[in-house]
Amino acid sequence: MNSTDHQASPSNPTPPPPESPAPLSRYESQKRRDWNTFGQYLKNQRPPVPLSHCNFNHVLEFLRYLDQFGKTKVHLHGCVFFGQPDPPAPCTCPLRQAWGSLDALIGRLRAAYEENGGSPETNPFGKGSIRVYLREVKDCQAKARGIPYKKKKKKRKISHASVNGHDEVIKIPKQAA
């Protein structure tokens, strides 16, 4: 028997290989990356902001800071393409973070804050001012692109009934409020 052959036996027990943690999901990896990025942002402030002193204003500043890395063209009011969903030519309007990206980021950071010991009551990512800011970004981007975001309409209830052995679909009309 050479030195590379290790057989487990009662006289030569070998410990099981160390268990490696399961790989993180894409969401968990992104959440960790976002949390680390936000922490680094706070450390880079002058003076540095400890997480325990972080409030919704720091979160709003962070979201505005991220705009410089955005890839979504948001036409300004004076742009000839303002309100056009598919402009025919390039323009000098700024690139911004897309509303959906910011909304998802806030969701991940809100969860990460609580997973890292923060209480839901003090979570700066869940404050009303953050929701207002996101709504304003959404509306502004929708107007600039000429695409309104509309709430999805609720579907009417559909009931199935059997008439003479045949299935029939009966639409139930909406009731007046």
Rosetta constraint file for C-alpha pairs under 8 A:
AtomPair CA 1 CA 5 HARMONIC 6.49 0.50
AtomPair CA 7 CA 12 HARMONIC 7.63 0.50
AtomPair CA 8 CA 12 HARMONIC 5.84 0.50
AtomPair CA 8 CA 13 HARMONIC 5.23 0.50
AtomPair CA 8 CA 14 HARMONIC 5.76 0.50
AtomPair CA 9 CA 13 HARMONIC 5.57 0.50
AtomPair CA 24 CA 28 HARMONIC 5.68 0.50
AtomPair CA 24 CA 29 HARMONIC 5.80 0.50
AtomPair CA 25 CA 29 HARMONIC 6.09 0.50
AtomPair CA 26 CA 30 HARMONIC 6.13 0.50
AtomPair CA 27 CA 31 HARMONIC 6.03 0.50
AtomPair CA 28 CA 32 HARMONIC 6.13 0.50
AtomPair CA 29 CA 33 HARMONIC 6.16 0.50
AtomPair CA 30 CA 34 HARMONIC 5.99 0.50
AtomPair CA 30 CA 108 HARMONIC 7.98 0.50
AtomPair CA 31 CA 35 HARMONIC 6.05 0.50
AtomPair CA 31 CA 105 HARMONIC 8.00 0.50
AtomPair CA 31 CA 108 HARMONIC 5.27 0.50
AtomPair CA 31 CA 109 HARMONIC 6.64 0.50
AtomPair CA 31 CA 112 HARMONIC 6.63 0.50
AtomPair CA 32 CA 36 HARMONIC 6.15 0.50
AtomPair CA 32 CA 112 HARMONIC 7.41 0.50
AtomPair CA 33 CA 37 HARMONIC 6.12 0.50
AtomPair CA 34 CA 38 HARMONIC 6.14 0.50
AtomPair CA 34 CA 105 HARMONIC 7.31 0.50
AtomPair CA 34 CA 108 HARMONIC 7.53 0.50
AtomPair CA 34 CA 109 HARMONIC 6.77 0.50
AtomPair CA 35 CA 39 HARMONIC 6.14 0.50
AtomPair CA 35 CA 109 HARMONIC 6.09 0.50
AtomPair CA 35 CA 112 HARMONIC 6.52 0.50
AtomPair CA 35 CA 113 HARMONIC 7.88 0.50
AtomPair CA 36 CA 40 HARMONIC 6.11 0.50
AtomPair CA 37 CA 41 HARMONIC 6.15 0.50
AtomPair CA 38 CA 42 HARMONIC 6.34 0.50
AtomPair CA 38 CA 62 HARMONIC 7.49 0.50
AtomPair CA 39 CA 43 HARMONIC 6.31 0.50
AtomPair CA 39 CA 51 HARMONIC 7.45 0.50
AtomPair CA 40 CA 44 HARMONIC 6.16 0.50
AtomPair CA 41 CA 45 HARMONIC 6.60 0.50
AtomPair CA 41 CA 62 HARMONIC 7.36 0.50
AtomPair CA 42 CA 48 HARMONIC 5.95 0.50
AtomPair CA 42 CA 49 HARMONIC 5.14 0.50
AtomPair CA 42 CA 50 HARMONIC 6.98 0.50
AtomPair CA 42 CA 51 HARMONIC 7.47 0.50
AtomPair CA 42 CA 58 HARMONIC 7.91 0.50
AtomPair CA 43 CA 48 HARMONIC 4.63 0.50
AtomPair CA 43 CA 49 HARMONIC 5.97 0.50
AtomPair CA 43 CA 50 HARMONIC 7.30 0.50
AtomPair CA 44 CA 48 HARMONIC 5.89 0.50
AtomPair CA 45 CA 49 HARMONIC 6.43 0.50
AtomPair CA 49 CA 53 HARMONIC 6.42 0.50
AtomPair CA 49 CA 54 HARMONIC 6.61 0.50
AtomPair CA 50 CA 54 HARMONIC 6.59 0.50
AtomPair CA 54 CA 58 HARMONIC 6.15 0.50
AtomPair CA 54 CA 59 HARMONIC 7.87 0.50
AtomPair CA 54 CA 124 HARMONIC 7.21 0.50
AtomPair CA 55 CA 59 HARMONIC 6.73 0.50
AtomPair CA 55 CA 124 HARMONIC 5.14 0.50
AtomPair CA 56 CA 60 HARMONIC 6.19 0.50
AtomPair CA 56 CA 124 HARMONIC 4.70 0.50
AtomPair CA 56 CA 125 HARMONIC 6.59 0.50
AtomPair CA 56 CA 127 HARMONIC 6.71 0.50
AtomPair CA 56 CA 129 HARMONIC 7.25 0.50
AtomPair CA 56 CA 130 HARMONIC 6.96 0.50
AtomPair CA 57 CA 61 HARMONIC 6.15 0.50
AtomPair CA 58 CA 62 HARMONIC 6.10 0.50
AtomPair CA 59 CA 63 HARMONIC 6.29 0.50
AtomPair CA 59 CA 124 HARMONIC 7.06 0.50
AtomPair CA 59 CA 125 HARMONIC 6.83 0.50
AtomPair CA 59 CA 130 HARMONIC 7.80 0.50
AtomPair CA 60 CA 64 HARMONIC 6.30 0.50
AtomPair CA 60 CA 130 HARMONIC 6.91 0.50
AtomPair CA 60 CA 133 HARMONIC 7.82 0.50
AtomPair CA 61 CA 65 HARMONIC 6.03 0.50
AtomPair CA 62 CA 66 HARMONIC 6.24 0.50
AtomPair CA 63 CA 67 HARMONIC 6.73 0.50
AtomPair CA 63 CA 102 HARMONIC 7.34 0.50
AtomPair CA 64 CA 68 HARMONIC 7.87 0.50
AtomPair CA 66 CA 70 HARMONIC 6.91 0.50
AtomPair CA 66 CA 97 HARMONIC 6.86 0.50
AtomPair CA 67 CA 95 HARMONIC 7.31 0.50
AtomPair CA 67 CA 96 HARMONIC 4.64 0.50
AtomPair CA 67 CA 97 HARMONIC 4.99 0.50
AtomPair CA 68 CA 95 HARMONIC 7.16 0.50
AtomPair CA 68 CA 96 HARMONIC 6.43 0.50
AtomPair CA 68 CA 97 HARMONIC 7.77 0.50
AtomPair CA 69 CA 95 HARMONIC 7.72 0.50
AtomPair CA 69 CA 96 HARMONIC 6.98 0.50
AtomPair CA 69 CA 97 HARMONIC 6.96 0.50
AtomPair CA 70 CA 95 HARMONIC 5.39 0.50
AtomPair CA 70 CA 96 HARMONIC 4.13 0.50
AtomPair CA 70 CA 97 HARMONIC 3.99 0.50
AtomPair CA 70 CA 98 HARMONIC 6.98 0.50
AtomPair CA 71 CA 95 HARMONIC 5.29 0.50
AtomPair CA 71 CA 96 HARMONIC 5.85 0.50
AtomPair CA 71 CA 97 HARMONIC 6.23 0.50
AtomPair CA 71 CA 98 HARMONIC 7.43 0.50
AtomPair CA 72 CA 95 HARMONIC 5.05 0.50
AtomPair CA 72 CA 96 HARMONIC 5.12 0.50
AtomPair CA 72 CA 97 HARMONIC 5.99 0.50
AtomPair CA 72 CA 98 HARMONIC 5.66 0.50
AtomPair CA 73 CA 93 HARMONIC 6.64 0.50
AtomPair CA 73 CA 94 HARMONIC 6.00 0.50
AtomPair CA 73 CA 95 HARMONIC 4.49 0.50
AtomPair CA 73 CA 96 HARMONIC 6.30 0.50
AtomPair CA 74 CA 93 HARMONIC 6.35 0.50
AtomPair CA 74 CA 94 HARMONIC 6.11 0.50
AtomPair CA 74 CA 95 HARMONIC 6.11 0.50
AtomPair CA 74 CA 96 HARMONIC 6.53 0.50
AtomPair CA 74 CA 141 HARMONIC 6.09 0.50
AtomPair CA 74 CA 144 HARMONIC 5.93 0.50
AtomPair CA 74 CA 145 HARMONIC 7.10 0.50
AtomPair CA 75 CA 79 HARMONIC 6.09 0.50
AtomPair CA 75 CA 81 HARMONIC 6.70 0.50
AtomPair CA 75 CA 82 HARMONIC 5.17 0.50
AtomPair CA 75 CA 83 HARMONIC 7.69 0.50
AtomPair CA 75 CA 93 HARMONIC 5.27 0.50
AtomPair CA 75 CA 94 HARMONIC 7.16 0.50
AtomPair CA 75 CA 144 HARMONIC 5.19 0.50
AtomPair CA 75 CA 145 HARMONIC 7.13 0.50
AtomPair CA 76 CA 82 HARMONIC 6.28 0.50
AtomPair CA 76 CA 93 HARMONIC 6.21 0.50
AtomPair CA 76 CA 144 HARMONIC 6.85 0.50
AtomPair CA 77 CA 82 HARMONIC 5.98 0.50
AtomPair CA 77 CA 144 HARMONIC 7.49 0.50
AtomPair CA 78 CA 82 HARMONIC 7.23 0.50
AtomPair CA 79 CA 91 HARMONIC 7.83 0.50
AtomPair CA 79 CA 93 HARMONIC 7.41 0.50
AtomPair CA 81 CA 87 HARMONIC 5.82 0.50
AtomPair CA 82 CA 143 HARMONIC 7.71 0.50
AtomPair CA 82 CA 144 HARMONIC 5.07 0.50
AtomPair CA 82 CA 145 HARMONIC 6.56 0.50
AtomPair CA 82 CA 146 HARMONIC 7.37 0.50
AtomPair CA 83 CA 143 HARMONIC 5.64 0.50
AtomPair CA 83 CA 144 HARMONIC 4.63 0.50
AtomPair CA 83 CA 145 HARMONIC 4.69 0.50
AtomPair CA 83 CA 146 HARMONIC 3.80 0.50
AtomPair CA 83 CA 147 HARMONIC 7.53 0.50
AtomPair CA 84 CA 144 HARMONIC 7.18 0.50
AtomPair CA 84 CA 145 HARMONIC 5.22 0.50
AtomPair CA 84 CA 146 HARMONIC 5.02 0.50
AtomPair CA 85 CA 145 HARMONIC 4.59 0.50
AtomPair CA 85 CA 146 HARMONIC 5.31 0.50
AtomPair CA 85 CA 147 HARMONIC 6.44 0.50
AtomPair CA 86 CA 145 HARMONIC 7.77 0.50
AtomPair CA 97 CA 101 HARMONIC 6.66 0.50
AtomPair CA 97 CA 102 HARMONIC 6.76 0.50
AtomPair CA 98 CA 102 HARMONIC 6.49 0.50
AtomPair CA 98 CA 141 HARMONIC 7.94 0.50
AtomPair CA 99 CA 103 HARMONIC 6.13 0.50
AtomPair CA 99 CA 134 HARMONIC 6.84 0.50
AtomPair CA 99 CA 137 HARMONIC 6.07 0.50
AtomPair CA 99 CA 138 HARMONIC 5.36 0.50
AtomPair CA 99 CA 141 HARMONIC 7.46 0.50
AtomPair CA 100 CA 104 HARMONIC 6.16 0.50
AtomPair CA 101 CA 105 HARMONIC 6.07 0.50
AtomPair CA 102 CA 106 HARMONIC 6.16 0.50
AtomPair CA 102 CA 134 HARMONIC 7.41 0.50
AtomPair CA 103 CA 107 HARMONIC 6.38 0.50
AtomPair CA 103 CA 134 HARMONIC 6.75 0.50
AtomPair CA 104 CA 108 HARMONIC 6.33 0.50
AtomPair CA 105 CA 109 HARMONIC 6.12 0.50
AtomPair CA 106 CA 110 HARMONIC 5.84 0.50
AtomPair CA 106 CA 125 HARMONIC 6.15 0.50
AtomPair CA 107 CA 111 HARMONIC 6.37 0.50
AtomPair CA 107 CA 125 HARMONIC 7.81 0.50
AtomPair CA 108 CA 112 HARMONIC 6.11 0.50
AtomPair CA 109 CA 113 HARMONIC 5.93 0.50
AtomPair CA 109 CA 125 HARMONIC 6.76 0.50
AtomPair CA 110 CA 114 HARMONIC 6.75 0.50
AtomPair CA 110 CA 123 HARMONIC 6.83 0.50
AtomPair CA 110 CA 124 HARMONIC 7.77 0.50
AtomPair CA 110 CA 125 HARMONIC 5.08 0.50
AtomPair CA 110 CA 126 HARMONIC 6.38 0.50
AtomPair CA 111 CA 115 HARMONIC 6.22 0.50
AtomPair CA 112 CA 116 HARMONIC 6.02 0.50
AtomPair CA 113 CA 117 HARMONIC 6.73 0.50
AtomPair CA 113 CA 118 HARMONIC 5.38 0.50
AtomPair CA 113 CA 119 HARMONIC 7.90 0.50
AtomPair CA 113 CA 123 HARMONIC 6.80 0.50
AtomPair CA 114 CA 118 HARMONIC 4.46 0.50
AtomPair CA 114 CA 119 HARMONIC 5.74 0.50
AtomPair CA 114 CA 120 HARMONIC 6.38 0.50
AtomPair CA 114 CA 123 HARMONIC 7.32 0.50
AtomPair CA 118 CA 122 HARMONIC 7.00 0.50
AtomPair CA 118 CA 123 HARMONIC 6.55 0.50
AtomPair CA 119 CA 123 HARMONIC 6.17 0.50
AtomPair CA 120 CA 126 HARMONIC 7.98 0.50
AtomPair CA 123 CA 127 HARMONIC 7.09 0.50
AtomPair CA 125 CA 130 HARMONIC 6.62 0.50
AtomPair CA 126 CA 130 HARMONIC 6.83 0.50
AtomPair CA 126 CA 131 HARMONIC 7.63 0.50
AtomPair CA 127 CA 131 HARMONIC 6.95 0.50
AtomPair CA 128 CA 132 HARMONIC 6.21 0.50
AtomPair CA 129 CA 133 HARMONIC 6.11 0.50
AtomPair CA 130 CA 134 HARMONIC 6.21 0.50
AtomPair CA 131 CA 135 HARMONIC 6.14 0.50
AtomPair CA 132 CA 136 HARMONIC 6.20 0.50
AtomPair CA 133 CA 137 HARMONIC 6.24 0.50
AtomPair CA 134 CA 138 HARMONIC 6.11 0.50
AtomPair CA 135 CA 139 HARMONIC 6.15 0.50
AtomPair CA 136 CA 140 HARMONIC 5.97 0.50
AtomPair CA 137 CA 141 HARMONIC 6.02 0.50
AtomPair CA 138 CA 142 HARMONIC 6.07 0.50
AtomPair CA 139 CA 143 HARMONIC 6.19 0.50
AtomPair CA 139 CA 148 HARMONIC 7.78 0.50
AtomPair CA 139 CA 149 HARMONIC 7.76 0.50
AtomPair CA 140 CA 144 HARMONIC 6.12 0.50
AtomPair CA 141 CA 145 HARMONIC 6.14 0.50
AtomPair CA 142 CA 146 HARMONIC 5.84 0.50
AtomPair CA 142 CA 147 HARMONIC 5.01 0.50
AtomPair CA 142 CA 148 HARMONIC 5.27 0.50
AtomPair CA 142 CA 149 HARMONIC 6.61 0.50
AtomPair CA 143 CA 147 HARMONIC 6.35 0.50
AtomPair CA 143 CA 148 HARMONIC 6.68 0.50
AtomPair CA 156 CA 171 HARMONIC 7.38 0.50
AtomPair CA 156 CA 172 HARMONIC 6.82 0.50
AtomPair CA 156 CA 173 HARMONIC 7.12 0.50
AtomPair CA 156 CA 174 HARMONIC 6.77 0.50
AtomPair CA 157 CA 171 HARMONIC 6.77 0.50
AtomPair CA 157 CA 172 HARMONIC 5.97 0.50
AtomPair CA 158 CA 169 HARMONIC 6.90 0.50
AtomPair CA 158 CA 170 HARMONIC 6.12 0.50
AtomPair CA 158 CA 171 HARMONIC 5.02 0.50
AtomPair CA 158 CA 172 HARMONIC 6.11 0.50
AtomPair CA 159 CA 169 HARMONIC 6.12 0.50
AtomPair CA 159 CA 170 HARMONIC 5.39 0.50
AtomPair CA 159 CA 171 HARMONIC 6.50 0.50
AtomPair CA 159 CA 172 HARMONIC 7.21 0.50
AtomPair CA 160 CA 167 HARMONIC 6.67 0.50
AtomPair CA 160 CA 168 HARMONIC 5.91 0.50
AtomPair CA 160 CA 169 HARMONIC 4.91 0.50
AtomPair CA 160 CA 170 HARMONIC 6.13 0.50
AtomPair CA 161 CA 167 HARMONIC 5.73 0.50
AtomPair CA 161 CA 168 HARMONIC 5.36 0.50
AtomPair CA 161 CA 169 HARMONIC 6.48 0.50
AtomPair CA 161 CA 170 HARMONIC 7.07 0.50
AtomPair CA 162 CA 166 HARMONIC 5.32 0.50
AtomPair CA 162 CA 167 HARMONIC 4.44 0.50
AtomPair CA 162 CA 168 HARMONIC 5.89 0.50
AtomPair CA 163 CA 167 HARMONIC 6.30 0.50
AtomPair CA 163 CA 168 HARMONIC 6.66 0.50
